[in-house]
Amino acid sequence: MGRTPPSAAVVLAVATAAVFYRLGDRPLWWWDESFYANAAHNAIAGGHWLIPHLAGFDTIHPSPFLEKPPLAIWLEALSIGVFGPTEFAVRAPSAAATVATAVLVFLLGREIRGRGAGLVAAAAFLTTPAVIVGTNAARFGATDSLHTFLGSLLVALVWLHAADRRDVPPALVGGVAAALLLTKGFAAGAFFAALVPLLLVRRGRFSARFVGVATAVTTVAVGWWVAAVYLLVGDYFVEEIFLEPVWHRIVGADAASTSRRTLVPIFEYPYLTRLQSVFRPWWFPFLFGAVVAAVTGRRTPPDGRSGGLSPRFLVWWTAAVFAPFLFFGTKLWYVVPTFVPAALTVGWLVAAAVDGTTAAVATDASGGERGDGWPIRRSAAVVGLVAGTALAALAGPSGRLYAPADGGGVALDPSMPPDLSVLAVVAALCVGARLVSTDGLGPGLLSLPGGLSLDADAFLRALTAGVALVLVLGVLVGTPAVYAAGNGDEPADTDFRHLGETTAAVVPAGERVYVQPNAAARWFYASYEFYADRPMREVPVDRLRTDPDVRYALMTSQGVPIVDDRNPSVVAESSHLDLVLVELGPPAEP
């Protein structure tokens, strides 16, 4: 996408500060985040790289974990190798992927309609709650942020190649596709679906050599791991990688959502109503932007190229990565990839409304701008932006304007007072978009002491972008301390960290912690095992009472009297988890 302009560097800096601030403060989430962290730690400590191993989920001891491909786990393991077994290390790859996605959003917005569109799109993406502080989002050590980045990068590369904007190497496309598949497996299919129109409409850009090289690189890069694992574990691999996480959800074996009210009865989860909150305040500007994009820009651009960087493709991209999960999705974070094209749509709408021209502004390979993008009626963009902003303000701080009615259909949800800060945010972005897209902000090169010079125009653009981003982040997100809280700590998170850290401090390295059967049946221990860094084994009660090798035991508080004859000494306890770590004395003489 050409030379990285100063504004992209500003987006990189602001996104890094926002996402990485106090990244390691929270304890591991004792569900998904702790599973990936545990598997990554086992790769480092136990050498389980080819087949990741997880302890404290299906079994207390490490066992194969193949519900997800291994790339995200490998990256977490490498991060742990650099930073040590810390929360920061676990989350750093996911956070870095989100920062990279924010920069990608800016560069794509710049490519579609100029720097203003890129600035607004990056701001919308970085202030989307589901992206930054949602479960399994940027500040969680999980797979979804990496999945979003790699999938969006794949679409961007193919899109730019199809539009004849860049000659993208097919090996690069194949490598990104392989990394995407090794991150999320079959869920990557949504991104490949998004590419279908490009491959059909612009098929002349995809030679047999291009398709062959890209396919070969993808097949080899993914196939070696699939073949190696299947040879080692056989049908168990098929069960874990496909039947359990994919097929059972498609056919409805996962019935967790049946009690939820949805906008349309056949949908699994109420995404169309919840998206108001998790994409606030951009949901309504996006809806109007999608309508404007769908009904305008039908004429051929001035350069005669069709099927290229059109806003209508943004609408298709959004729908393609969103639609599958309407029917068999089980978690809201599955649709995080939707917010990349949705944010780009918002950026396009704002830029089209404020740039004062009838034709879009695109960029060439050197980063310069040219007016040969998709034409659009400015009045349509202005109406869409005003209407979308007004509805976003009326929706209030919750972002919800409509919800399923008790008797069916949809009801208005005026549960919150209007949020007038939305008006200020959109106004600030409009001004910022206009300024960064205007030529001649500065008087050219300024001489500095020591023979240095400053490109005043580039400096003022970067300053404008930075001020706009910081202002929007400050208004919509508040102080950076909000990020440290994530989506709210569960008491179990803190308790598992306390128990684990105490275990690491008290139990000698390499010595096993034995788990009472009743205690093993109650909780997932992946987080505890990560912090403790001690091997664990579930044993029958008789061994707790009589085996002299059993020195440290994790038990329920009610189970401690079982070993009274061994003079148990409580080392750490958790009233919330009802778990106690005890040190046992020698067994009583028979």
Disulfide bonds with the S-S distance in Angstrom:
none
